[in-house]
Amino acid sequence: MEFPAEKQALASRAAICAAAAWVLYRSGGPICAALKLTLWEEYRPWLEKNKVQAVAIVAAVLFGLSLALFPVGEEVPPPPEGFCPCEEG
């Protein structure tokens, strides 16, 4: 079964955001310890109790940011005919 390219792009983006959120969750403790941030220790009990929710929240935030910064289906138009950036200035 073939899916439209836009749906495939969204599914791939969601999977990448979920993987990135999991990596951030797993490396959050060491990163906060290295930067001497107390944020991780403050929220550790909730994070350990609600791993799936924590990863889902971060994945949703990453997905939203990726859509805001790089919209799906919006193609960059080609430069005008005869345009050469090296001749400017």
Secondary structure, DSSP 8 states (H G I E B T S, - for coil): ----HHHHHHHHHHHHHHHHHHHHHHHHHHHHHHTT-SHHHHHHHHHHH-HHHHHHHHHHHHHHHHHHHS-TT-------TT--GGG--
